[in-house]
């Protein structure tokens, strides 16, 4: 079983992105199923996106960054940022951060 966490940093301001809505979904034979939805804390973090450990499978993590930028009166190119990933083996922690700005975003696998 695996665990997922995230951290969202606003690289344009050099600050954590608080109150960003994030959804974790799993691909199934019925399509994408929402497993959980949460908002980042004041440090831009969600320490655990699943109450239950995740089994191997195909997942996606979506951050609603357009709403975050609109909340501070900034225009943004991207409405959302999405990480589409596969957990091949159970037992690992996956920390998947987002680095966002109004005109770009990126990710990496953290620790």
Backbone torsions as a table, in degrees:
resi	resn	phi	psi	omega
1	UNK	NA	146.3	-175.3
2	UNK	-125.1	160.4	179.7
3	UNK	-121.4	150.2	-179.9
4	UNK	-123.6	134.6	170.7
5	UNK	-136.6	163.6	178.4
6	UNK	-146.0	164.5	178.1
7	UNK	-147.3	130.6	-179.5
8	UNK	-117.8	123.0	-179.0
9	UNK	-116.2	129.4	175.9
10	UNK	-85.5	100.2	-175.1
11	UNK	-72.9	-20.9	177.5
12	UNK	-69.2	-35.0	179.9
13	UNK	-101.2	-16.4	-176.5
14	UNK	71.9	33.1	-177.6
15	UNK	-134.0	160.8	172.3
16	UNK	-65.6	149.0	178.4
17	UNK	-98.3	101.8	-178.4
18	UNK	-85.1	151.4	173.8
19	UNK	63.4	31.3	174.5
20	UNK	-87.1	129.0	177.4
21	UNK	-75.6	131.4	-179.3
22	UNK	-131.2	136.9	178.9
23	UNK	-122.5	136.6	173.5
24	UNK	-109.9	126.0	180.0
25	UNK	-126.0	156.3	175.5
26	UNK	-123.8	138.4	177.4
27	UNK	-80.1	131.6	178.8
28	UNK	-135.1	177.9	177.8
29	UNK	-64.2	-20.9	177.5
30	UNK	-90.6	-1.3	-176.8
31	UNK	112.2	-159.4	-178.9
32	UNK	-81.5	125.4	179.0
33	UNK	-110.1	126.6	177.4
34	UNK	-72.3	124.4	177.5
35	UNK	-93.0	-40.2	-179.4
36	UNK	-162.5	158.6	173.9
37	UNK	-139.2	140.2	-178.9
38	UNK	-153.5	170.9	175.1
39	UNK	-117.8	147.0	177.6
40	UNK	-66.4	148.7	178.3
41	UNK	-80.8	-172.8	-177.2
42	UNK	-65.0	-18.3	175.9
43	UNK	-95.9	9.9	178.5
44	UNK	75.0	17.9	-173.9
45	UNK	-113.4	151.1	162.9
46	UNK	-127.1	110.5	-172.4
47	UNK	-73.4	-26.8	177.1
48	UNK	-150.3	123.0	-179.5
49	UNK	-97.1	3.6	179.5
50	UNK	-143.3	130.8	176.8
51	UNK	-70.4	-32.5	178.6
52	UNK	-107.5	145.9	173.2
53	UNK	-60.7	147.0	-177.3
54	UNK	-90.5	141.3	176.6
55	UNK	-87.6	164.6	175.3
56	UNK	-54.9	143.0	-179.7
57	UNK	164.0	-174.0	-178.1
58	UNK	-102.1	125.4	-175.4
59	UNK	-131.6	165.0	168.9
60	UNK	-145.0	144.0	-179.4
61	UNK	-118.4	121.8	-176.3
62	UNK	-120.5	126.9	177.2
63	UNK	-109.6	128.4	-179.0
64	UNK	-85.0	76.1	-174.1
65	UNK	-76.4	-25.3	177.5
66	UNK	-62.1	-42.8	177.4
67	UNK	-63.4	-40.1	178.9
68	UNK	-60.2	-48.6	-179.4
69	UNK	-67.5	-40.0	178.5
70	UNK	-60.9	-35.4	179.7
71	UNK	-61.9	-23.4	178.4
72	UNK	-108.6	14.8	175.9
73	UNK	74.7	21.2	179.7
74	UNK	-106.7	135.4	173.1
75	UNK	-74.1	148.7	179.8
76	UNK	-138.1	147.4	177.6
77	UNK	-74.9	-41.7	-174.9
78	UNK	-102.2	134.9	177.6
79	UNK	-80.3	-37.7	179.4
80	UNK	-144.9	162.1	173.4
81	UNK	-122.8	133.0	-173.7
82	UNK	-133.2	129.9	175.8
83	UNK	-107.2	117.1	-179.4
84	UNK	-104.4	116.0	-170.6
85	UNK	-143.4	165.5	-179.5
86	UNK	-123.1	132.3	170.2
87	UNK	-97.6	110.3	-175.8
88	UNK	-82.9	-38.0	-178.5
89	UNK	-133.3	143.5	178.5
90	UNK	-71.9	156.3	171.2
91	UNK	108.3	-5.4	-178.3
92	UNK	-102.4	157.5	171.2
93	UNK	-97.8	129.5	177.3
94	UNK	-112.1	108.9	175.1
95	UNK	-101.8	112.7	-173.6
96	UNK	-118.9	89.9	-178.5
97	UNK	-80.6	157.8	172.5
98	UNK	-116.2	132.1	170.2
99	UNK	-108.0	115.0	-171.8
100	UNK	-121.9	152.5	169.2
101	UNK	-147.4	170.4	-179.2
102	UNK	-63.0	-17.7	-175.3
103	UNK	-120.5	2.0	179.6
104	UNK	-162.7	167.8	170.6
105	UNK	-157.2	156.4	177.2
106	UNK	-151.5	173.1	-179.6
107	UNK	-149.0	172.8	174.4
108	UNK	-162.5	169.0	174.1
109	UNK	-95.3	114.5	-179.9
110	UNK	-92.0	-169.1	179.4
111	UNK	-123.4	NA	NA
